[in-house]
Amino acid sequence: MVSAKSMEVRDNFKDWCVQAAEGEVIQISRPGNNYVYLISHETYEKLTRERRIAAYASYLHGKDKITNLKRLAQIENLPENWNNNGAERISGNIIKTVRKLLMGLEFQPEIFPTACDAVQLEWENKNDEYLEMEVLEDSINVFQIDSEGGEHQNTIATDGATVKKIVREFYDRAV
């Protein structure tokens, strides 16, 4: 962090902006021990990401949903080669789709990144049945194992209503 007086910043504003754009945080002193901070958009996004997650948490009810939104934020921040085997970052569109799905789901899954640019959602019910959804850029691969060990697989659109219906039916079978 670099501290500066407001007069210094005013006289060379462009230079200070370049420093902020390069990641430097500029603390500008103002009368009365007040400060203004000049930061880059990237720094701003990092600072507000946790605040946005907290806002979701206050809107939502349920520890599992809050936990999943935090987990999704961690997945969103995975770097290139996060698995040390050449995996790419998960695309922003997939993250947005998963976030939207999580917000609408009554039963929260376990969530995991995959090495093939996808996020995997997993559920198990009390009948030892298993449901897995692999969220891709433009579709969702669904895999299920029923209580007798039968396997079922299909591909659906990234439609929240369809996902909710499948998950609801999965849990209704266990009642």
C-alpha positions, 0 to 999 in steps of 0.5 A: 500500500502506498500513502499519498496526500490528495494534492499529490494525487490531484497533480498526477492523477493519471500516474496514480491510476496506472499504479492502481491498475497494476495492483497497488492500493493507494491510500489518499489522506484527507482532512480530519484523518479520513482516507480514500482508497484508489484500487483496481477493478480486480482488487475491488472484485476480490474485496467484494466477492466475500461480501456478495457471498455473505449477502447470498447467505443472508438471503438464503436459509440453510447452512448447506446452501451457504456452504455450497455457495462458499465452495463454489466460490473456491472452485471459481478461484481455482487456477489453471492446472489446479489438479497438477494434471493440466486441468483448466479453470472452470468457465464462468458460465458453468459457475453461474449455472451452478450458482443458479441451480444451487439457489433453487434447490431444496436438497443441496448436493456435494459439489466438486470441480472436474478436470474436464471443465465441469462441476459435478453435483452429487446426492445420496438418499436413505435408500442408498440411491445415488444421483450425479449431475455433471454441469457442462457449458450447455447441458447437464449429464445425469447419472443415477444408480437406483436401490437395486443397482440399476444405472440410468444415464441421460443428458438434459438442458441446463434448466433449473426446473428440470433439475429441481424435478429430478432431485425432488423425485430422487428424494421422494423415492426414499420416503 
